[in-house]
Structures are given as structure tokens and as C-alpha cells.
Amino acid sequence: MTALAKVTSKGQITLPKEVRELLHIQTGSIVIFEKEEERLVVKTARTLRDFKGVLKGRQKQTDFEEMRKKAKEYVGKKGAQSGQE
């Protein structure tokens, strides 16, 4: 499928109806643009994982594996301490 869209002076485009229908895009849908080599891929966000990297804040990215490891260590230490009492 090939479709055209004109860019406005504000850098906006209107997605052609065929594209919106194909991707099930409705008012309020989040659209993700990904650069893959020399292509731009357009897709709709379906899960929270799809948003990874979209909203970049000042905070460091959370390493959930490291958090799990620390939680297990903490629980292990608490268990060892309660066994000493």
C-alpha cells in the first residue's frame, strides 16, 4: 500500500483514511515512528512496553532485574536476622 500526505507549515500531516483504518488508528491513539535503516515504520502503541523510550525524563532508567536482586538480598538478610533472635 502506498499513500501520500502533505506536510503543513507546522510540520503536521493528516494520515490518510486507508492508513488509519489499516492500523486501527482512532482519535487519541498513540502512533509510534521508528527509524529502521533507511525506512520510517509507523505503528500504533498497544502496550506499555511500546512506550519504552518515548517519554524520556531526567531520571535514570530503572533496572528491574537489579531491583529484584536487591529485594531478594534484603529479604534474605531479614530472614537470617529473625532466625538469630
OpenMM code with the backbone's topology and positions (N, CA, C; nanometers):
from openmm import Vec3, app, unit

residues = "MET THR ALA LEU ALA LYS VAL THR SER LYS GLY GLN ILE THR LEU PRO LYS GLU VAL ARG GLU LEU LEU HIS ILE GLN THR GLY SER ILE VAL ILE PHE GLU LYS GLU GLU GLU ARG LEU VAL VAL LYS THR ALA ARG THR LEU ARG ASP PHE LYS GLY VAL LEU LYS GLY ARG GLN LYS GLN THR ASP PHE GLU GLU MET ARG LYS LYS ALA LYS GLU TYR VAL GLY LYS LYS GLY ALA GLN SER GLY GLN GLU".split()
positions = [
    Vec3(0.0844, -0.1179, 0.0000),
    Vec3(0.0000, 0.0000, 0.0000),
    Vec3(0.0888, 0.1241, 0.0000),
    Vec3(0.0508, 0.2217, -0.0774),
    Vec3(0.1200, 0.3495, -0.0824),
    Vec3(0.0177, 0.4597, -0.0620),
    Vec3(0.0501, 0.5555, 0.0232),
    Vec3(-0.0394, 0.6683, 0.0477),
    Vec3(0.0450, 0.7944, 0.0617),
    Vec3(-0.0135, 0.9061, 0.0285),
    Vec3(0.0556, 1.0344, 0.0369),
    Vec3(-0.0097, 1.1230, 0.1415),
    Vec3(0.0719, 1.2081, 0.2033),
    Vec3(0.0216, 1.3072, 0.2982),
    Vec3(0.1058, 1.4325, 0.2821),
    Vec3(0.0428, 1.5461, 0.2886),
    Vec3(0.1119, 1.6738, 0.2735),
    Vec3(0.1493, 1.7279, 0.4113),
    Vec3(0.2697, 1.7806, 0.4234),
    Vec3(0.3184, 1.8372, 0.5492),
    Vec3(0.2788, 1.9843, 0.5550),
    Vec3(0.2188, 2.0247, 0.6680),
    Vec3(0.1783, 2.1644, 0.6857),
    Vec3(0.2978, 2.2482, 0.7299),
    Vec3(0.2778, 2.3780, 0.7392),
    Vec3(0.3850, 2.4681, 0.7837),
    Vec3(0.4265, 2.4400, 0.9278),
    Vec3(0.3399, 2.3728, 1.0046),
    Vec3(0.3712, 2.3365, 1.1429),
    Vec3(0.4341, 2.1976, 1.1525),
    Vec3(0.4608, 2.1345, 1.0387),
    Vec3(0.5218, 2.0018, 1.0395),
    Vec3(0.4232, 1.8896, 1.0649),
    Vec3(0.2951, 1.9169, 1.0512),
    Vec3(0.1922, 1.8168, 1.0772),
    Vec3(0.1447, 1.7528, 0.9477),
    Vec3(0.0947, 1.6287, 0.9608),
    Vec3(0.0325, 1.5622, 0.8471),
    Vec3(-0.1013, 1.5053, 0.8916),
    Vec3(-0.1887, 1.4821, 0.7966),
    Vec3(-0.3123, 1.4093, 0.8230),
    Vec3(-0.2930, 1.2708, 0.7648),
    Vec3(-0.3065, 1.1689, 0.8493),
    Vec3(-0.2917, 1.0332, 0.7990),
    Vec3(-0.4092, 1.0004, 0.7080),
    Vec3(-0.3821, 0.9474, 0.5907),
    Vec3(-0.4910, 0.9105, 0.5008),
    Vec3(-0.5834, 0.8074, 0.5663),
    Vec3(-0.7082, 0.8120, 0.5299),
    Vec3(-0.8096, 0.7236, 0.5869),
    Vec3(-0.7680, 0.5771, 0.5761),
    Vec3(-0.7111, 0.5388, 0.4623),
    Vec3(-0.6711, 0.3994, 0.4420),
    Vec3(-0.5660, 0.3561, 0.5450),
    Vec3(-0.4743, 0.4459, 0.5772),
    Vec3(-0.3700, 0.4164, 0.6762),
    Vec3(-0.4320, 0.4043, 0.8148),
    Vec3(-0.5196, 0.4974, 0.8498),
    Vec3(-0.5861, 0.4928, 0.9815),
    Vec3(-0.6645, 0.3639, 0.9982),
    Vec3(-0.7345, 0.3236, 0.8936),
    Vec3(-0.8130, 0.2002, 0.9017),
    Vec3(-0.7225, 0.0780, 0.9112),
    Vec3(-0.6162, 0.0763, 0.8330),
    Vec3(-0.5237, -0.0370, 0.8332),
    Vec3(-0.4596, -0.0570, 0.9701),
    Vec3(-0.4227, 0.0532, 1.0348),
    Vec3(-0.3559, 0.0467, 1.1652),
    Vec3(-0.4522, 0.0612, 1.2829),
    Vec3(-0.5809, 0.0692, 1.2545),
    Vec3(-0.6842, 0.0852, 1.3592),
    Vec3(-0.6569, 0.2084, 1.4447),
    Vec3(-0.6218, 0.3183, 1.3792),
    Vec3(-0.5929, 0.4436, 1.4482),
    Vec3(-0.7214, 0.5235, 1.4626),
    Vec3(-0.7493, 0.5635, 1.5865),
    Vec3(-0.8677, 0.6435, 1.6164),
    Vec3(-0.8226, 0.7701, 1.6879),
    Vec3(-0.9153, 0.8603, 1.7096),
    Vec3(-0.8843, 0.9817, 1.7845),
    Vec3(-0.8260, 0.9435, 1.9203),
    Vec3(-0.7125, 1.0012, 1.9537),
    Vec3(-0.6473, 0.9721, 2.0809),
    Vec3(-0.5473, 0.8579, 2.0753),
    Vec3(-0.5410, 0.7856, 1.9639),
    Vec3(-0.4439, 0.6763, 1.9512),
    Vec3(-0.3020, 0.7322, 1.9556),
    Vec3(-0.2122, 0.6541, 2.0102),
    Vec3(-0.0712, 0.6900, 2.0116),
    Vec3(-0.0046, 0.6198, 1.8937),
    Vec3(0.0684, 0.6975, 1.8144),
    Vec3(0.1363, 0.6439, 1.6969),
    Vec3(0.2862, 0.6510, 1.7221),
    Vec3(0.3553, 0.5428, 1.6922),
    Vec3(0.4995, 0.5347, 1.7122),
    Vec3(0.5683, 0.5387, 1.5763),
    Vec3(0.6720, 0.6215, 1.5662),
    Vec3(0.7535, 0.6294, 1.4455),
    Vec3(0.8906, 0.5727, 1.4806),
    Vec3(0.9333, 0.4704, 1.4088),
    Vec3(1.0637, 0.4094, 1.4329),
    Vec3(1.1461, 0.4126, 1.3053),
    Vec3(1.2708, 0.4557, 1.3179),
    Vec3(1.3610, 0.4563, 1.2027),
    Vec3(1.4319, 0.3221, 1.1980),
    Vec3(1.4182, 0.2526, 1.0872),
    Vec3(1.4861, 0.1251, 1.0653),
    Vec3(1.5647, 0.1374, 0.9360),
    Vec3(1.6958, 0.1466, 0.9504),
    Vec3(1.7848, 0.1687, 0.8364),
    Vec3(1.7376, 0.2916, 0.7595),
    Vec3(1.6966, 0.2758, 0.6357),
    Vec3(1.6534, 0.3900, 0.5544),
    Vec3(1.5012, 0.4029, 0.5484),
    Vec3(1.4298, 0.3375, 0.6406),
    Vec3(1.2839, 0.3396, 0.6397),
    Vec3(1.2302, 0.4019, 0.7678),
    Vec3(1.1110, 0.4529, 0.7579),
    Vec3(1.0392, 0.5007, 0.8751),
    Vec3(0.9173, 0.4112, 0.8910),
    Vec3(0.9093, 0.3423, 1.0035),
    Vec3(0.7998, 0.2496, 1.0296),
    Vec3(0.6994, 0.3193, 1.1200),
    Vec3(0.5723, 0.3110, 1.0835),
    Vec3(0.4646, 0.3712, 1.1614),
    Vec3(0.3802, 0.2583, 1.2182),
    Vec3(0.3593, 0.2619, 1.3503),
    Vec3(0.2737, 0.1607, 1.4117),
    Vec3(0.2007, 0.2222, 1.5299),
    Vec3(0.0970, 0.1541, 1.5738),
    Vec3(0.0212, 0.2031, 1.6888),
    Vec3(0.0743, 0.1372, 1.8156),
    Vec3(0.0697, 0.2112, 1.9250),
    Vec3(0.1118, 0.1586, 2.0546),
    Vec3(-0.0011, 0.0745, 2.1104),
    Vec3(0.0305, -0.0458, 2.1519),
    Vec3(-0.0718, -0.1358, 2.2044),
    Vec3(-0.0507, -0.1694, 2.3521),
    Vec3(0.0736, -0.1632, 2.3992),
    Vec3(0.1024, -0.1963, 2.5383),
    Vec3(0.1957, -0.0908, 2.5968),
    Vec3(0.2138, -0.0944, 2.7271),
    Vec3(0.3067, -0.0011, 2.7913),
    Vec3(0.4487, -0.0219, 2.7413),
    Vec3(0.4836, -0.1459, 2.7081),
    Vec3(0.6174, -0.1747, 2.6572),
    Vec3(0.6442, -0.0981, 2.5284),
    Vec3(0.5389, -0.0720, 2.4496),
    Vec3(0.5548, 0.0032, 2.3254),
    Vec3(0.6020, 0.1460, 2.3509),
    Vec3(0.5783, 0.1969, 2.4707),
    Vec3(0.6157, 0.3345, 2.5027),
    Vec3(0.7591, 0.3464, 2.5523),
    Vec3(0.8288, 0.2349, 2.5682),
    Vec3(0.9652, 0.2366, 2.6209),
    Vec3(1.0517, 0.3320, 2.5388),
    Vec3(1.1097, 0.4285, 2.6057),
    Vec3(1.1979, 0.5228, 2.5394),
    Vec3(1.1280, 0.6427, 2.4786),
    Vec3(0.9955, 0.6419, 2.4741),
    Vec3(0.9227, 0.7528, 2.4129),
    Vec3(0.9260, 0.8752, 2.5027),
    Vec3(0.8982, 0.8555, 2.6309),
    Vec3(0.8965, 0.9658, 2.7262),
    Vec3(1.0256, 0.9635, 2.8067),
    Vec3(1.1195, 1.0420, 2.7661),
    Vec3(1.2486, 1.0436, 2.8340),
    Vec3(1.2491, 1.1536, 2.9395),
    Vec3(1.2761, 1.1141, 3.0617),
    Vec3(1.2810, 1.2102, 3.1709),
    Vec3(1.4232, 1.2318, 3.2168),
    Vec3(1.4357, 1.3028, 3.3249),
    Vec3(1.5684, 1.3299, 3.3795),
    Vec3(1.6189, 1.2149, 3.4646),
    Vec3(1.5268, 1.1305, 3.5079),
    Vec3(1.5669, 1.0223, 3.5961),
    Vec3(1.6327, 0.9095, 3.5177),
    Vec3(1.7207, 0.8414, 3.5863),
    Vec3(1.7889, 0.7269, 3.5280),
    Vec3(1.6869, 0.6143, 3.5085),
    Vec3(1.7042, 0.5377, 3.4018),
    Vec3(1.6121, 0.4284, 3.3726),
    Vec3(1.6239, 0.3211, 3.4808),
    Vec3(1.5114, 0.2680, 3.5240),
    Vec3(1.5078, 0.1688, 3.6302),
    Vec3(1.5498, 0.0329, 3.5765),
    Vec3(1.6405, -0.0322, 3.6467),
    Vec3(1.6830, -0.1672, 3.6124),
    Vec3(1.6061, -0.2624, 3.7035),
    Vec3(1.4992, -0.3212, 3.6502),
    Vec3(1.4122, -0.4047, 3.7318),
    Vec3(1.4818, -0.5326, 3.7782),
    Vec3(1.5719, -0.5865, 3.6981),
    Vec3(1.6453, -0.7054, 3.7403),
    Vec3(1.7314, -0.6744, 3.8629),
    Vec3(1.7953, -0.5588, 3.8619),
    Vec3(1.8773, -0.5178, 3.9759),
    Vec3(1.7889, -0.4963, 4.0992),
    Vec3(1.6704, -0.4387, 4.0803),
    Vec3(1.5780, -0.4183, 4.1924),
    Vec3(1.5359, -0.5526, 4.2520),
    Vec3(1.5059, -0.6502, 4.1666),
    Vec3(1.4667, -0.7830, 4.2160),
    Vec3(1.5804, -0.8461, 4.2968),
    Vec3(1.7021, -0.8342, 4.2452),
    Vec3(1.8186, -0.8908, 4.3126),
    Vec3(1.8347, -0.8296, 4.4515),
    Vec3(1.8236, -0.6969, 4.4596),
    Vec3(1.8384, -0.6287, 4.5884),
    Vec3(1.7255, -0.6655, 4.6844),
    Vec3(1.6044, -0.6807, 4.6314),
    Vec3(1.4910, -0.7188, 4.7162),
    Vec3(1.5125, -0.8585, 4.7737),
    Vec3(1.5622, -0.9514, 4.6911),
    Vec3(1.5889, -1.0873, 4.7402),
    Vec3(1.6975, -1.0860, 4.8472),
    Vec3(1.8014, -1.0059, 4.8261),
    Vec3(1.9085, -0.9946, 4.9252),
    Vec3(1.8541, -0.9389, 5.0563),
    Vec3(1.7691, -0.8368, 5.0477),
    Vec3(1.7116, -0.7741, 5.1666),
    Vec3(1.6254, -0.8743, 5.2433),
    Vec3(1.5399, -0.9454, 5.1697),
    Vec3(1.4526, -1.0441, 5.2340),
    Vec3(1.5368, -1.1542, 5.2970),
    Vec3(1.6429, -1.1951, 5.2284),
    Vec3(1.7319, -1.2977, 5.2833),
    Vec3(1.7984, -1.2519, 5.4119),
    Vec3(1.8429, -1.1278, 5.4162),
    Vec3(1.9066, -1.0731, 5.5364),
    Vec3(1.8064, -1.0633, 5.6508),
    Vec3(1.6844, -1.0197, 5.6208),
    Vec3(1.5819, -1.0081, 5.7247),
    Vec3(1.5481, -1.1459, 5.7806),
    Vec3(1.5411, -1.2456, 5.6921),
    Vec3(1.5128, -1.3824, 5.7369),
    Vec3(1.6241, -1.4356, 5.8249),
    Vec3(1.7477, -1.4060, 5.7879),
    Vec3(1.8628, -1.4506, 5.8670),
    Vec3(1.8636, -1.3818, 6.0029),
    Vec3(1.8284, -1.2536, 6.0070),
    Vec3(1.8261, -1.1792, 6.1328),
    Vec3(1.7161, -1.2307, 6.2241),
    Vec3(1.5996, -1.2623, 6.1685),
    Vec3(1.4904, -1.3098, 6.2536),
    Vec3(1.5201, -1.4497, 6.3064),
    Vec3(1.6021, -1.5260, 6.2366),
    Vec3(1.6412, -1.6585, 6.2839),
    Vec3(1.7404, -1.6514, 6.3983),
    Vec3(1.8094, -1.5387, 6.4137),
    Vec3(1.9085, -1.5211, 6.5202),
    Vec3(1.8436, -1.4785, 6.6506),
    Vec3(1.7217, -1.4317, 6.6434),
    Vec3(1.6562, -1.3787, 6.7643),
    Vec3(1.6085, -1.4878, 6.8545),
] * unit.nanometer
topology = app.Topology()
chain = topology.addChain("A")
for resn in residues:
    res = topology.addResidue(resn, chain)
    for name in ("N", "CA", "C"):
        topology.addAtom(name, app.Element.getBySymbol(name[0]), res)
